Amino acid sequence: MTAKTAQRLSKPDEYAALLDRFDTFLFDCDGVIWTGSTLVPYMIDVLTMLRSKGEYSEFQLRVLAEELNQGMTPIGKNILFVTNNASKSREMYKKAFDGFGIQASVDEIFGSAYASAIYLSKILKFPADKKVYVIGQEGIEEELRSVGIHFTGGTDPEDRVFIPTGDNSSIKNDPSIGAVLCGGDQYINFKKYAKAHTYIMNNPECEFILTNGDASYPVADGTFPGNWWSNLRTYTGLHEENAYDYRLLLRLGCLLLITEVNPPCLVPFGSHEFDPKRTIMIGDNLETDILFGINSNIATLLVMTGVTTESQLIGKHKSDIVPDYIIQSMGDFAVLVDEM
């Protein structure tokens, strides 16, 4: 059996062929559209080009007719932003896009904080008399609040403190905690770990839920640590099946939420219609973005502006996860803008 190899794109005709091959583009954000607070060069030009370009499906033609009747700009390619970063809610991401001058609507944004809230409310049917203990930031809290789930921890100043060695008086079990939801947290400390550990170990029905499994995330000059879940799993002795990871998957032309338990749980997650065969996932991380695309049976494009290095693609220690295409930067597509 011949091993799969990725096609490296470097010429305008190769870029154009890819754009013609796909109608729906799923973008990761960190490391693809921006790194840290810096926008990838020419990104706005590329996204604008995608929104104005495309051969229309029957569904798109219906939308196009409606938009023309309303005096709106006709649609081009479908663009969705699919991110594992749980630090922001959809509304917070919308503000980030606005700040960069990028056109994006809230219903085009699917983040892991939102996925976590949907998982708790729609799949677990989280009890109204229970609370979620959050290791994470404002984005998780906003999405939990939007679905009516009570929570504690997170940005609470009482948990953003260091406690004296040997003083465990502030760490007590709370039977009302029905889930520990763990995402990236820039205020992580022993008190948060100890509380989460206590709730998981003492409340038999307490769920241990991960917003995402990213070990790192890209910044302007490298990477920083991502989700802290691995430490909690070590401390509590939980096995893989006890921790949930979320992915947005494509099945039958609909966005679905899947949890990696046995058997998997699926729930319709979005109102967008498209053909998976003409959909591509664009990301910078082989183990999350690209694997997500592979598991979703859609094409994948790896960009080299984020966490992935050449050593993961070639040589003795290369990854077993192979994208369909590789490009240095999404900004490379900007060479096509003048040809439109």
C-alpha positions in Angstrom: 0.0 0.0 0.0 1.4 3.4 -1.1 1.8 5.9 1.8 -0.1 9.1 1.4 1.9 12.1 0.5 0.9 15.8 0.7 1.0 18.1 -2.3 3.0 21.2 -1.6 1.4 24.2 -3.3 3.8 27.0 -4.6 2.5 28.2 -7.9 -0.5 30.4 -8.9 -2.0 27.8 -11.1 -1.9 25.3 -8.1 -3.6 27.9 -5.9 -6.3 28.5 -8.5 -6.9 24.8 -8.9 -7.5 24.4 -5.2 -9.9 27.3 -5.0 -11.9 25.8 -8.0 -12.0 22.4 -6.3 -13.7 23.5 -3.1 -16.8 25.6 -2.2 -16.6 25.5 1.6 -13.5 26.6 3.6 -13.2 25.8 7.3 -10.6 28.0 8.9 -8.8 27.5 12.2 -7.9 30.9 13.5 -4.7 30.9 15.7 -1.8 30.2 13.5 -3.8 30.4 10.3 -5.5 33.8 10.2 -3.4 35.4 12.9 -0.5 34.6 15.2 -0.8 36.2 18.6 -2.0 39.8 17.8 -0.5 39.9 14.3 -2.7 39.2 11.2 -1.1 36.9 8.6 -0.1 39.2 5.7 -2.7 39.6 2.9 -5.3 37.6 4.9 -8.0 40.2 4.4 -7.4 40.2 0.6 -7.6 36.4 0.5 -10.8 36.1 2.5 -12.4 38.9 0.5 -11.5 37.1 -2.7 -13.0 33.8 -1.4 -16.3 35.6 -0.5 -16.6 37.0 -4.0 -15.5 33.9 -5.9 -17.3 30.7 -6.7 -19.5 28.5 -8.8 -22.8 28.3 -7.0 -24.6 25.2 -5.8 -28.4 24.9 -5.9 -28.5 26.0 -2.2 -26.1 28.9 -2.9 -28.2 30.0 -5.9 -31.3 30.2 -3.6 -29.3 32.4 -1.1 -27.9 34.4 -4.0 -31.3 35.2 -5.4 -32.5 36.3 -1.9 -29.4 38.5 -1.4 -29.8 40.1 -4.9 -33.5 40.9 -4.1 -32.4 42.5 -0.9 -29.7 44.6 -2.5 -26.9 42.7 -0.8 -23.5 41.6 -2.2 -23.7 38.2 -3.8 -22.1 35.3 -1.9 -19.0 33.4 -3.1 -17.3 30.6 -1.2 -18.7 29.4 2.1 -16.4 30.4 4.9 -16.6 29.1 8.5 -14.2 29.6 11.3 -13.7 26.5 13.4 -11.3 26.9 16.4 -10.2 24.8 19.3 -9.3 28.0 21.3 -11.8 28.1 24.2 -10.5 31.4 25.6 -13.1 33.4 23.6 -16.8 33.0 23.0 -18.4 33.5 19.6 -19.1 37.1 20.4 -15.6 37.7 21.6 -14.3 36.2 18.4 -16.6 38.5 16.4 -15.0 41.5 18.1 -11.5 40.0 17.3 -12.4 39.7 13.7 -13.8 43.2 13.7 -10.6 44.5 15.2 -8.6 43.0 12.4 -11.0 44.4 9.8 -12.2 40.9 8.8 -15.8 40.3 7.7 -17.3 37.6 9.9 -20.7 36.9 11.5 -21.4 35.1 14.8 -23.1 32.2 13.0 -19.9 31.6 11.0 -17.9 31.0 14.1 -17.7 27.7 15.9 -15.3 27.5 18.9 -14.6 24.9 21.5 -16.1 27.0 24.3 -19.4 27.0 22.4 -19.1 23.3 21.6 -18.6 22.6 25.3 -21.7 24.6 26.3 -23.7 22.8 23.6 -22.4 19.4 24.7 -23.4 20.1 28.3 -26.9 21.4 27.5 -27.9 19.3 24.5 -26.2 16.0 25.1 -25.6 15.7 28.8 -28.9 17.6 29.6 -27.0 19.1 32.5 -29.2 19.3 35.6 -30.4 22.8 36.6 -29.5 22.1 40.2 -25.8 21.4 39.4 -22.9 23.7 38.6 -19.8 23.4 36.4 -16.4 24.1 37.9 -14.4 25.9 35.2 -10.7 25.9 34.6 -10.6 28.5 31.9 -11.3 32.0 30.9 -14.1 34.4 30.0 -15.0 32.7 26.7 -16.2 29.5 28.5 -18.2 31.5 31.0 -20.0 33.5 28.4 -21.0 30.4 26.4 -22.2 28.6 29.6 -24.2 31.6 30.6 -25.8 31.8 27.1 -27.3 28.3 27.6 -28.3 28.9 31.2 -25.7 26.7 32.9 -24.5 27.7 36.3 -20.8 27.7 37.0 -18.1 28.6 39.5 -14.3 29.0 39.3 -13.0 30.4 36.0 -12.4 34.1 36.4 -13.5 34.2 40.1 -10.9 36.3 41.9 -11.1 33.8 44.9 -9.6 31.1 42.7 -7.0 33.3 41.1 -4.7 33.3 44.1 -1.8 31.3 45.5 -2.5 29.6 48.8 0.2 29.2 51.6 1.9 25.8 51.7 -0.1 23.4 53.8 -3.1 25.7 54.1 -5.9 23.6 52.4 -8.8 25.2 54.3 -10.2 26.8 51.2 -10.4 23.5 49.3 -13.5 21.5 50.2 -15.8 19.3 48.3 -19.0 20.8 46.8 -21.6 18.2 46.0 -23.4 20.6 43.7 -20.5 20.4 41.2 -21.7 18.1 38.4 -18.9 18.7 35.9 -15.3 20.0 35.7 -14.8 21.8 32.4 -11.1 22.3 31.6 -9.7 24.7 29.0 -6.6 26.9 28.7 -6.2 29.1 31.7 -3.5 31.8 32.1 -4.3 31.9 35.8 -3.8 28.2 36.5 -2.6 27.4 40.0 -2.6 24.7 42.7 -5.9 25.9 44.2 -7.7 25.3 40.9 -6.1 21.9 40.3 -6.9 20.9 43.9 -10.5 21.9 43.7 -11.1 20.2 40.4 -9.4 17.1 41.7 -11.5 17.1 44.8 -14.8 17.4 42.9 -13.9 14.7 40.4 -12.7 12.2 43.0 -15.5 12.8 45.6 -18.6 13.4 43.4 -19.3 10.0 41.6 -21.4 11.6 38.9 -19.0 14.5 38.2 -18.0 14.7 34.5 -14.5 15.6 33.5 -14.8 17.6 30.2 -12.1 19.0 28.0 -12.7 22.0 25.7 -9.9 20.8 23.5 -6.7 18.7 23.6 -4.2 21.2 22.2 -0.9 20.9 24.1 0.3 24.3 22.6 -0.9 27.2 20.6 1.0 29.6 18.3 2.3 33.1 19.2 4.3 35.5 17.1 7.7 34.1 18.0 6.9 30.4 18.8 4.4 28.5 20.9 3.0 28.6 24.4 1.4 25.8 26.5 -2.3 25.1 25.7 -4.9 23.2 27.7 -3.8 21.9 31.1 -6.0 18.8 31.1 -3.2 16.2 31.0 -2.1 17.1 34.5 -5.6 16.7 35.9 -6.0 13.3 34.1 -2.7 12.2 35.7 -3.7 13.4 39.2 -7.2 11.8 39.1 -6.2 8.6 37.4 -8.9 9.1 34.8 -8.6 7.0 31.7 -9.1 8.2 28.1 -12.8 7.2 28.0 -13.5 9.4 31.0 -12.3 12.6 29.3 -14.3 14.1 26.5 -12.8 15.9 23.5 -15.0 17.8 21.0 -14.7 18.1 17.3 -17.0 19.7 14.8 -17.6 17.1 12.1 -19.3 17.1 8.7 -21.9 14.4 8.1 -24.6 14.6 5.4 -23.8 18.2 4.8 -24.5 19.4 8.3 -22.2 20.5 11.1 -22.3 18.0 13.9 -20.8 17.9 17.4 -19.0 14.6 18.2 -17.7 13.5 21.6 -15.0 10.9 21.6 -16.7 8.4 23.8 -17.9 4.9 23.0 -20.3 5.1 21.3 -19.8 8.6 19.9 -22.6 11.1 20.5 -23.7 13.3 17.6 -25.9 16.4 17.6 -26.8 18.8 14.8 -24.7 21.9 15.4 -25.3 24.4 12.6 -27.6 25.6 9.9 -25.0 25.7 7.1 -25.5 23.5 4.1 -22.6 22.2 1.9 -21.1 19.2 0.2 -18.4 17.5 2.3 -16.7 16.4 -1.0 -16.2 20.1 -1.8 -15.2 21.1 1.7 -11.6 21.7 3.0 -10.3 22.2 6.5 -7.4 24.7 6.8 -5.2 24.5 9.9 -1.7 24.8 11.4 -1.8 21.8 13.8 -1.5 18.2 12.5 -2.9 16.6 15.7 -6.0 18.8 15.9 -7.0 20.7 12.8 -5.7 18.3 10.2 -6.8 15.2 12.1 -10.2 16.8 12.5 -10.5 17.1 8.7 -9.3 13.5 8.2 -11.8 12.2 10.7 -14.5 14.2 9.0 -13.7 12.7 5.6 -12.9 16.1 4.1 -9.8 17.5 2.4 -7.1 19.2 4.5 -4.7 22.1 3.9 -1.8 22.6 6.3 -0.3 26.1 6.7 3.2 26.6 8.1 2.4 29.8 10.0 1.6 28.1 13.3 2.7 25.2 15.4 3.7 22.6 12.8 7.4 22.4 11.9 9.2 20.8 8.9 10.5 18.0 11.2 7.0 16.8 11.6 6.6 16.5 7.9 9.8 14.9 6.7 12.6 12.8 8.2 12.9 10.1 10.8 10.4 11.5 13.3 7.7 12.7 10.8 4.1 12.5 11.9 1.7 9.8 10.8 -0.9 12.5 10.2 -0.6 13.6 6.5 -2.6 16.5 5.1 -3.8 16.6 1.5 -2.1 19.9 0.8 0.6 22.1 2.3 1.2 25.8 1.8 3.5 28.2 3.5 0.9 30.8 4.3 -2.8 31.6 3.4 -1.4 34.9 2.3 0.2 33.1 -0.7 -3.2 33.0 -2.3 -3.1 36.8 -2.6 -1.3 36.4 -6.0 -4.7 35.5 -7.4 -6.4 38.7 -6.3 -5.2 40.7 -9.3 -6.4 38.0 -11.7 -10.0 38.3 -10.7 
